[in-house]
Amino acid sequence: VALRAIFIAEFSLWVAKWRREQEKGPLPSTAVETLEGSEPELYPNIRTLQRVLATLPV
């Protein structure tokens, strides 16, 4: 339960970050661009999921 709460909180912060970024200009259009724009210290779980998404063959 605690891990789920941590992930939900981290995800909420990550969403808020990209909402702020959207006001500044265009958002990244690929998984790799999104990965480059994320701070690993602030969003370690999101970063892990992004790395998986960015490396999956399509």
Backbone as numpy.savetxt, mean C-alpha at the origin, in Angstrom:
# Nx Ny Nz CAx CAy CAz Cx Cy Cz
-6.67 -12.40 16.33 -7.51 -11.21 16.33 -6.63 -9.96 16.33
-5.56 -9.95 17.09 -4.69 -8.77 17.16 -4.03 -8.50 15.81
-3.60 -9.56 15.11 -2.97 -9.36 13.81 -3.95 -8.77 12.80
-5.18 -9.22 12.88 -6.21 -8.68 11.98 -6.42 -7.19 12.26
-6.47 -6.81 13.52 -6.66 -5.41 13.89 -5.48 -4.56 13.42
-4.29 -5.10 13.53 -3.10 -4.38 13.07 -3.18 -4.16 11.56
-3.55 -5.21 10.83 -3.63 -5.08 9.38 -4.71 -4.07 8.98
-5.86 -4.13 9.63 -6.95 -3.20 9.30 -6.52 -1.76 9.57
-5.84 -1.53 10.68 -5.36 -0.18 11.00 -4.33 0.28 9.97
-3.41 -0.61 9.62 -2.39 -0.27 8.63 -3.03 0.03 7.27
-3.99 -0.78 6.89 -4.69 -0.58 5.62 -5.43 0.76 5.61
-6.05 1.10 6.71 -6.77 2.38 6.81 -5.82 3.56 6.64
-4.65 3.48 7.25 -3.64 4.53 7.09 -3.15 4.62 5.65
-2.97 3.46 5.02 -2.49 3.39 3.64 -3.52 4.02 2.69
-4.79 3.71 2.91 -5.86 4.29 2.09 -5.89 5.81 2.26
-5.77 6.27 3.49 -5.76 7.71 3.76 -4.58 8.38 3.06
-3.43 7.72 3.04 -2.24 8.26 2.36 -2.52 8.47 0.88
-3.13 7.48 0.23 -3.38 7.58 -1.20 -4.50 8.56 -1.51
-5.42 8.76 -0.60 -6.44 9.80 -0.79 -5.79 11.18 -0.78
-4.83 11.37 0.12 -4.10 12.65 0.15 -3.28 12.82 -1.13
-2.63 11.73 -1.56 -1.82 11.79 -2.77 -2.67 12.12 -4.00
-3.89 11.62 -4.02 -4.78 11.86 -5.15 -5.06 13.34 -5.33
-5.12 14.07 -4.24 -5.35 15.52 -4.31 -4.17 16.26 -4.93
-2.98 15.67 -4.85 -1.77 16.30 -5.37 -1.58 16.07 -6.87
-2.16 14.99 -7.38 -1.97 14.67 -8.79 -2.34 13.23 -9.08
-1.94 12.75 -10.25 -2.32 11.39 -10.64 -1.68 10.33 -9.73
-2.43 9.27 -9.52 -1.95 8.15 -8.71 -1.18 7.16 -9.58
-0.37 6.31 -8.96 0.32 5.28 -9.72 -0.68 4.40 -10.47
-0.27 3.93 -11.64 -1.19 3.12 -12.44 -0.81 1.65 -12.47
0.32 1.29 -11.86 0.72 -0.11 -11.83 1.08 -0.52 -10.41
1.13 -1.83 -10.20 1.51 -2.35 -8.88 2.94 -1.94 -8.53
3.82 -1.95 -9.51 5.22 -1.59 -9.26 5.33 -0.11 -8.87
4.60 0.76 -9.56 4.63 2.18 -9.21 4.09 2.41 -7.80
3.05 1.68 -7.44 2.48 1.80 -6.10 3.49 1.32 -5.07
4.18 0.24 -5.37 5.20 -0.31 -4.48 6.31 0.71 -4.24
6.71 1.41 -5.29 7.77 2.41 -5.16 7.33 3.61 -4.33
6.02 3.86 -4.25 5.52 5.01 -3.52 5.13 4.73 -2.08
5.39 3.53 -1.60 4.99 3.16 -0.24 6.20 3.11 0.69
6.00 3.56 1.90 7.06 3.53 2.90 7.02 2.19 3.64
8.05 1.36 3.49 8.04 0.03 4.12 7.99 0.08 5.64
8.51 1.14 6.24 8.49 1.23 7.71 7.08 1.49 8.23
6.28 2.20 7.45 4.93 2.55 7.89 3.90 1.49 7.53
4.13 0.79 6.42 3.15 -0.17 5.91 3.80 -1.52 5.60
4.38 -2.19 6.57 5.11 -3.43 6.27 4.22 -4.54 5.71
3.02 -4.69 6.21 2.13 -5.75 5.71 1.60 -5.43 4.32
1.25 -4.18 4.10 0.79 -3.75 2.78 1.93 -3.92 1.78
3.12 -3.57 2.18 4.30 -3.69 1.30 4.52 -5.14 0.89
4.36 -6.06 1.83 4.51 -7.48 1.51 3.48 -7.90 0.47
2.24 -7.50 0.66 1.20 -7.84 -0.31 1.48 -7.19 -1.67
1.99 -5.98 -1.67 2.32 -5.31 -2.93 3.43 -6.05 -3.67
4.43 -6.50 -2.93 5.53 -7.25 -3.58 5.01 -8.52 -4.22
4.12 -9.21 -3.54 3.53 -10.42 -4.11 2.76 -10.07 -5.38
1.92 -9.05 -5.31 1.13 -8.64 -6.46 2.02 -8.21 -7.63
3.08 -7.48 -7.33 3.96 -6.96 -8.38 4.77 -8.06 -9.06
4.95 -9.19 -8.39 5.79 -10.24 -8.97 5.00 -11.43 -9.51
3.68 -11.42 -9.32 2.87 -12.51 -9.87 2.83 -12.41 -11.39
3.01 -13.53 -12.07 2.88 -13.48 -13.53 1.42 -13.26 -13.92
1.25 -12.51 -14.97 -0.12 -12.21 -15.43 -0.43 -13.00 -16.67
